[in-house]
């Protein structure tokens, strides 16, 4: 789960990514792919709403 703070006191963005299965849970490469996805998507999406990670 990643939460981003926005420029107003009541605004926020919460990103929940939930993957499961052997490819993600039990392998280092699965984790790295998931981390790369989060690192790519979260900053791009939070920027749309004038928020920071």
N, CA, C and O atoms as a CHARMM CRD file, in Angstrom:
* protein
*
  212
    1    1 UNK  N      0.85600  -1.17500   0.00000 PROA 1      0.00000
    2    1 UNK  CA     0.00000   0.00000   0.00000 PROA 1      0.00000
    3    1 UNK  C      0.89200   1.22500   0.00000 PROA 1      0.00000
    4    1 UNK  O      1.86600   1.30700   0.74800 PROA 1      0.00000
    5    2 UNK  N      0.54200   2.17300  -0.85200 PROA 2      0.00000
    6    2 UNK  CA     1.27100   3.43300  -0.93800 PROA 2      0.00000
    7    2 UNK  C      0.26700   4.55900  -0.74600 PROA 2      0.00000
    8    2 UNK  O     -0.78200   4.57600  -1.39100 PROA 2      0.00000
    9    3 UNK  N      0.58200   5.49100   0.13000 PROA 3      0.00000
   10    3 UNK  CA    -0.27600   6.64700   0.32400 PROA 3      0.00000
   11    3 UNK  C      0.47900   7.89100  -0.10600 PROA 3      0.00000
   12    3 UNK  O      1.67400   8.02400   0.15800 PROA 3      0.00000
   13    4 UNK  N     -0.21400   8.78900  -0.76200 PROA 4      0.00000
   14    4 UNK  CA     0.38200  10.04200  -1.22000 PROA 4      0.00000
   15    4 UNK  C     -0.36400  11.20800  -0.59700 PROA 4      0.00000
   16    4 UNK  O     -1.58900  11.18200  -0.47800 PROA 4      0.00000
   17    5 UNK  N      0.37000  12.21900  -0.20600 PROA 5      0.00000
   18    5 UNK  CA    -0.21700  13.41700   0.36900 PROA 5      0.00000
   19    5 UNK  C     -0.42700  14.44000  -0.74000 PROA 5      0.00000
   20    5 UNK  O      0.44000  14.64400  -1.59000 PROA 5      0.00000
   21    6 UNK  N     -1.59100  15.07900  -0.71600 PROA 6      0.00000
   22    6 UNK  CA    -1.92400  16.06500  -1.73800 PROA 6      0.00000
   23    6 UNK  C     -1.84900  17.47200  -1.16400 PROA 6      0.00000
   24    6 UNK  O     -1.59500  17.65000   0.02700 PROA 6      0.00000
   25    7 UNK  N     -2.06800  18.45700  -2.00100 PROA 7      0.00000
   26    7 UNK  CA    -1.89100  19.84300  -1.58800 PROA 7      0.00000
   27    7 UNK  C     -3.00100  20.41200  -0.72400 PROA 7      0.00000
   28    7 UNK  O     -2.87000  21.53200  -0.23100 PROA 7      0.00000
   29    8 UNK  N     -4.07800  19.68900  -0.52300 PROA 8      0.00000
   30    8 UNK  CA    -5.10300  20.15500   0.40400 PROA 8      0.00000
   31    8 UNK  C     -5.10900  19.24100   1.61800 PROA 8      0.00000
   32    8 UNK  O     -4.66600  18.09600   1.52800 PROA 8      0.00000
   33    9 UNK  N     -5.59400  19.71800   2.73000 PROA 9      0.00000
   34    9 UNK  CA    -5.53100  18.95800   3.97900 PROA 9      0.00000
   35    9 UNK  C     -6.36300  17.67900   3.94600 PROA 9      0.00000
   36    9 UNK  O     -6.04600  16.71400   4.64100 PROA 9      0.00000
   37   10 UNK  N     -7.40700  17.66800   3.15500 PROA 10     0.00000
   38   10 UNK  CA    -8.29900  16.51100   3.15800 PROA 10     0.00000
   39   10 UNK  C     -8.10200  15.57300   1.97600 PROA 10     0.00000
   40   10 UNK  O     -8.75800  14.53400   1.90500 PROA 10     0.00000
   41   11 UNK  N     -7.22300  15.91100   1.05900 PROA 11     0.00000
   42   11 UNK  CA    -7.03900  15.09800  -0.13700 PROA 11     0.00000
   43   11 UNK  C     -5.87700  14.12400   0.03800 PROA 11     0.00000
   44   11 UNK  O     -4.85100  14.45000   0.63600 PROA 11     0.00000
   45   12 UNK  N     -6.06400  12.94500  -0.48900 PROA 12     0.00000
   46   12 UNK  CA    -4.99200  11.96400  -0.49500 PROA 12     0.00000
   47   12 UNK  C     -5.25900  10.93900  -1.58500 PROA 12     0.00000
   48   12 UNK  O     -6.38400  10.80200  -2.06600 PROA 12     0.00000
   49   13 UNK  N     -4.22300  10.23300  -1.96200 PROA 13     0.00000
   50   13 UNK  CA    -4.33400   9.14800  -2.92200 PROA 13     0.00000
   51   13 UNK  C     -3.78300   7.90400  -2.23400 PROA 13     0.00000
   52   13 UNK  O     -2.70200   7.93200  -1.64600 PROA 13     0.00000
   53   14 UNK  N     -4.52300   6.83800  -2.31500 PROA 14     0.00000
   54   14 UNK  CA    -4.08700   5.56700  -1.73800 PROA 14     0.00000
   55   14 UNK  C     -4.05500   4.53500  -2.85600 PROA 14     0.00000
   56   14 UNK  O     -5.04900   4.33800  -3.55400 PROA 14     0.00000
   57   15 UNK  N     -2.92000   3.88100  -3.02300 PROA 15     0.00000
   58   15 UNK  CA    -2.75500   2.87100  -4.06400 PROA 15     0.00000
   59   15 UNK  C     -2.52600   1.52200  -3.38600 PROA 15     0.00000
   60   15 UNK  O     -1.57000   1.34900  -2.63000 PROA 15     0.00000
   61   16 UNK  N     -3.40300   0.58100  -3.66400 PROA 16     0.00000
   62   16 UNK  CA    -3.26800  -0.75900  -3.10800 PROA 16     0.00000
   63   16 UNK  C     -3.03300  -1.71300  -4.27100 PROA 16     0.00000
   64   16 UNK  O     -3.83000  -1.78100  -5.20700 PROA 16     0.00000
   65   17 UNK  N     -1.94100  -2.43900  -4.19800 PROA 17     0.00000
   66   17 UNK  CA    -1.60600  -3.41200  -5.22300 PROA 17     0.00000
   67   17 UNK  C     -1.54500  -4.77200  -4.53900 PROA 17     0.00000
   68   17 UNK  O     -0.75300  -4.97900  -3.61900 PROA 17     0.00000
   69   18 UNK  N     -2.37100  -5.67600  -4.98600 PROA 18     0.00000
   70   18 UNK  CA    -2.44400  -6.98800  -4.35400 PROA 18     0.00000
   71   18 UNK  C     -2.30500  -8.06600  -5.42200 PROA 18     0.00000
   72   18 UNK  O     -3.23000  -8.31400  -6.19500 PROA 18     0.00000
   73   19 UNK  N     -1.14200  -8.69800  -5.45700 PROA 19     0.00000
   74   19 UNK  CA    -0.88500  -9.78400  -6.38100 PROA 19     0.00000
   75   19 UNK  C     -0.56000 -11.01900  -5.56000 PROA 19     0.00000
   76   19 UNK  O     -0.00300 -10.91500  -4.46700 PROA 19     0.00000
   77   20 UNK  N     -0.90100 -12.16800  -6.07400 PROA 20     0.00000
   78   20 UNK  CA    -0.56200 -13.39300  -5.37900 PROA 20     0.00000
   79   20 UNK  C     -0.30000 -14.50700  -6.37600 PROA 20     0.00000
   80   20 UNK  O     -0.63700 -14.40600  -7.55600 PROA 20     0.00000
   81   21 UNK  N      0.27800 -15.51800  -5.89700 PROA 21     0.00000
   82   21 UNK  CA     0.60700 -16.65600  -6.74700 PROA 21     0.00000
   83   21 UNK  C      2.09500 -16.92000  -6.73300 PROA 21     0.00000
   84   21 UNK  O      2.87800 -16.09500  -6.26200 PROA 21     0.00000
   85   22 UNK  N      2.47900 -18.05800  -7.24400 PROA 22     0.00000
   86   22 UNK  CA     3.87600 -18.46800  -7.21600 PROA 22     0.00000
   87   22 UNK  C      4.80200 -17.48700  -7.91700 PROA 22     0.00000
   88   22 UNK  O      5.92400 -17.26500  -7.46200 PROA 22     0.00000
   89   23 UNK  N      4.35800 -16.91200  -8.99200 PROA 23     0.00000
   90   23 UNK  CA     5.24400 -16.02600  -9.75900 PROA 23     0.00000
   91   23 UNK  C      5.63800 -14.78300  -8.97600 PROA 23     0.00000
   92   23 UNK  O      6.74100 -14.26800  -9.16100 PROA 23     0.00000
   93   24 UNK  N      4.77200 -14.29500  -8.11700 PROA 24     0.00000
   94   24 UNK  CA     5.06900 -13.07000  -7.37100 PROA 24     0.00000
   95   24 UNK  C      5.56500 -13.38400  -5.96700 PROA 24     0.00000
   96   24 UNK  O      6.58800 -12.84500  -5.54300 PROA 24     0.00000
   97   25 UNK  N      4.87200 -14.23300  -5.24700 PROA 25     0.00000
   98   25 UNK  CA     5.17500 -14.44600  -3.84000 PROA 25     0.00000
   99   25 UNK  C      6.46900 -15.20600  -3.59400 PROA 25     0.00000
  100   25 UNK  O      7.20600 -14.88500  -2.66100 PROA 25     0.00000
  101   26 UNK  N      6.75000 -16.18900  -4.40200 PROA 26     0.00000
  102   26 UNK  CA     7.83600 -17.10400  -4.07300 PROA 26     0.00000
  103   26 UNK  C      9.12600 -16.87600  -4.84300 PROA 26     0.00000
  104   26 UNK  O     10.06500 -17.66300  -4.72200 PROA 26     0.00000
  105   27 UNK  N      9.18600 -15.81900  -5.62800 PROA 27     0.00000
  106   27 UNK  CA    10.40900 -15.60900  -6.39600 PROA 27     0.00000
  107   27 UNK  C     10.87600 -14.17500  -6.27800 PROA 27     0.00000
  108   27 UNK  O     10.06800 -13.25000  -6.19300 PROA 27     0.00000
  109   28 UNK  N     12.16400 -14.00100  -6.27400 PROA 28     0.00000
  110   28 UNK  CA    12.75300 -12.67300  -6.21300 PROA 28     0.00000
  111   28 UNK  C     12.39400 -11.86400  -7.46700 PROA 28     0.00000
  112   28 UNK  O     12.14700 -10.66100  -7.37800 PROA 28     0.00000
  113   29 UNK  N     12.36500 -12.51600  -8.62300 PROA 29     0.00000
  114   29 UNK  CA    12.04600 -11.79500  -9.85200 PROA 29     0.00000
  115   29 UNK  C     10.60100 -11.31300  -9.85100 PROA 29     0.00000
  116   29 UNK  O     10.30500 -10.24400 -10.38500 PROA 29     0.00000
  117   30 UNK  N      9.70700 -12.08400  -9.26200 PROA 30     0.00000
  118   30 UNK  CA     8.31900 -11.65100  -9.16800 PROA 30     0.00000
  119   30 UNK  C      8.19300 -10.39100  -8.33000 PROA 30     0.00000
  120   30 UNK  O      7.46400  -9.46800  -8.69200 PROA 30     0.00000
  121   31 UNK  N      8.90100 -10.35400  -7.21200 PROA 31     0.00000
  122   31 UNK  CA     8.89800  -9.17400  -6.35300 PROA 31     0.00000
  123   31 UNK  C      9.48000  -7.96500  -7.07900 PROA 31     0.00000
  124   31 UNK  O      8.94800  -6.86000  -6.97400 PROA 31     0.00000
  125   32 UNK  N     10.56100  -8.17100  -7.80800 PROA 32     0.00000
  126   32 UNK  CA    11.19500  -7.06000  -8.52900 PROA 32     0.00000
  127   32 UNK  C     10.26500  -6.48400  -9.58800 PROA 32     0.00000
  128   32 UNK  O     10.22700  -5.26900  -9.78500 PROA 32     0.00000
  129   33 UNK  N      9.51300  -7.34600 -10.27200 PROA 33     0.00000
  130   33 UNK  CA     8.56300  -6.86000 -11.26800 PROA 33     0.00000
  131   33 UNK  C      7.46100  -6.04500 -10.61200 PROA 33     0.00000
  132   33 UNK  O      7.05700  -5.00800 -11.13700 PROA 33     0.00000
  133   34 UNK  N      6.98100  -6.50200  -9.48400 PROA 34     0.00000
  134   34 UNK  CA     5.94200  -5.78000  -8.75800 PROA 34     0.00000
  135   34 UNK  C      6.46000  -4.43100  -8.28400 PROA 34     0.00000
  136   34 UNK  O      5.76500  -3.42300  -8.41400 PROA 34     0.00000
  137   35 UNK  N      7.67000  -4.39600  -7.73500 PROA 35     0.00000
  138   35 UNK  CA     8.25300  -3.15000  -7.25500 PROA 35     0.00000
  139   35 UNK  C      8.44100  -2.16100  -8.40500 PROA 35     0.00000
  140   35 UNK  O      8.18800  -0.96800  -8.24000 PROA 35     0.00000
  141   36 UNK  N      8.87600  -2.64100  -9.55400 PROA 36     0.00000
  142   36 UNK  CA     9.06700  -1.77200 -10.70900 PROA 36     0.00000
  143   36 UNK  C      7.73500  -1.18900 -11.16300 PROA 36     0.00000
  144   36 UNK  O      7.66200  -0.01200 -11.51900 PROA 36     0.00000
  145   37 UNK  N      6.68800  -1.99600 -11.15500 PROA 37     0.00000
  146   37 UNK  CA     5.35300  -1.52800 -11.52100 PROA 37     0.00000
  147   37 UNK  C      4.91500  -0.39800 -10.58900 PROA 37     0.00000
  148   37 UNK  O      4.44200   0.64100 -11.04800 PROA 37     0.00000
  149   38 UNK  N      5.07200  -0.60100  -9.29100 PROA 38     0.00000
  150   38 UNK  CA     4.68100   0.42200  -8.31000 PROA 38     0.00000
  151   38 UNK  C      5.50900   1.68700  -8.50900 PROA 38     0.00000
  152   38 UNK  O      4.97200   2.79400  -8.46200 PROA 38     0.00000
  153   39 UNK  N      6.80100   1.53100  -8.72800 PROA 39     0.00000
  154   39 UNK  CA     7.67200   2.69200  -8.92800 PROA 39     0.00000
  155   39 UNK  C      7.33000   3.46700 -10.19600 PROA 39     0.00000
  156   39 UNK  O      7.55400   4.67600 -10.24900 PROA 39     0.00000
  157   40 UNK  N      6.80100   2.81300 -11.20300 PROA 40     0.00000
  158   40 UNK  CA     6.41500   3.47700 -12.44300 PROA 40     0.00000
  159   40 UNK  C      5.04200   4.14300 -12.33400 PROA 40     0.00000
  160   40 UNK  O      4.86100   5.27900 -12.77400 PROA 40     0.00000
  161   41 UNK  N      4.09400   3.44300 -11.75600 PROA 41     0.00000
  162   41 UNK  CA     2.70400   3.89200 -11.76700 PROA 41     0.00000
  163   41 UNK  C      2.41100   4.94700 -10.70700 PROA 41     0.00000
  164   41 UNK  O      1.75600   5.94600 -11.00500 PROA 41     0.00000
  165   42 UNK  N      2.87300   4.75200  -9.49300 PROA 42     0.00000
  166   42 UNK  CA     2.48600   5.64700  -8.39900 PROA 42     0.00000
  167   42 UNK  C      2.90400   7.09900  -8.65200 PROA 42     0.00000
  168   42 UNK  O      2.05200   7.98000  -8.53200 PROA 42     0.00000
  169   43 UNK  N      4.14200   7.39800  -8.99000 PROA 43     0.00000
  170   43 UNK  CA     4.49400   8.80300  -9.22800 PROA 43     0.00000
  171   43 UNK  C      3.69400   9.42600 -10.37600 PROA 43     0.00000
  172   43 UNK  O      3.29400  10.58800 -10.30000 PROA 43     0.00000
  173   44 UNK  N      3.46500   8.65900 -11.42500 PROA 44     0.00000
  174   44 UNK  CA     2.71300   9.17700 -12.56900 PROA 44     0.00000
  175   44 UNK  C      1.27400   9.50500 -12.17800 PROA 44     0.00000
  176   44 UNK  O      0.75000  10.54900 -12.56400 PROA 44     0.00000
  177   45 UNK  N      0.64000   8.62800 -11.42100 PROA 45     0.00000
  178   45 UNK  CA    -0.74200   8.84300 -11.02800 PROA 45     0.00000
  179   45 UNK  C     -0.89200   9.94600  -9.98500 PROA 45     0.00000
  180   45 UNK  O     -1.83100  10.73900 -10.05200 PROA 45     0.00000
  181   46 UNK  N      0.02000  10.00300  -9.02900 PROA 46     0.00000
  182   46 UNK  CA    -0.08600  11.03800  -7.99500 PROA 46     0.00000
  183   46 UNK  C      0.17500  12.42200  -8.58900 PROA 46     0.00000
  184   46 UNK  O     -0.38500  13.41200  -8.11900 PROA 46     0.00000
  185   47 UNK  N      1.00600  12.49600  -9.60400 PROA 47     0.00000
  186   47 UNK  CA     1.29300  13.77600 -10.25700 PROA 47     0.00000
  187   47 UNK  C      0.02500  14.34800 -10.91000 PROA 47     0.00000
  188   47 UNK  O     -0.16300  15.56400 -10.94800 PROA 47     0.00000
  189   48 UNK  N     -0.83600  13.46600 -11.41900 PROA 48     0.00000
  190   48 UNK  CA    -2.09400  13.91100 -12.04600 PROA 48     0.00000
  191   48 UNK  C     -2.96100  14.70500 -11.07000 PROA 48     0.00000
  192   48 UNK  O     -3.68200  15.61900 -11.46900 PROA 48     0.00000
  193   49 UNK  N     -2.88200  14.34800  -9.79800 PROA 49     0.00000
  194   49 UNK  CA    -3.71100  14.97700  -8.77900 PROA 49     0.00000
  195   49 UNK  C     -2.94400  15.96600  -7.90400 PROA 49     0.00000
  196   49 UNK  O     -3.42400  16.38600  -6.85100 PROA 49     0.00000
  197   50 UNK  N     -1.75900  16.32500  -8.35200 PROA 50     0.00000
  198   50 UNK  CA    -0.90800  17.26800  -7.63700 PROA 50     0.00000
  199   50 UNK  C     -0.58600  16.76400  -6.22800 PROA 50     0.00000
  200   50 UNK  O     -0.70900  17.49300  -5.24300 PROA 50     0.00000
  201   51 UNK  N     -0.17900  15.52400  -6.16500 PROA 51     0.00000
  202   51 UNK  CA     0.15300  14.89300  -4.89500 PROA 51     0.00000
  203   51 UNK  C      1.59500  14.41100  -4.94100 PROA 51     0.00000
  204   51 UNK  O      2.20200  14.34100  -6.01000 PROA 51     0.00000
  205   52 UNK  N      2.13000  14.08300  -3.79200 PROA 52     0.00000
  206   52 UNK  CA     3.49400  13.56200  -3.71900 PROA 52     0.00000
  207   52 UNK  C      3.48300  12.21300  -3.03700 PROA 52     0.00000
  208   52 UNK  O      2.59900  11.91700  -2.23400 PROA 52     0.00000
  209   53 UNK  N      4.46900  11.39800  -3.36000 PROA 53     0.00000
  210   53 UNK  CA     4.56100  10.06400  -2.79300 PROA 53     0.00000
  211   53 UNK  C      5.08600  10.14000  -1.37200 PROA 53     0.00000
  212   53 UNK  O      5.23800   9.11100  -0.71400 PROA 53     0.00000
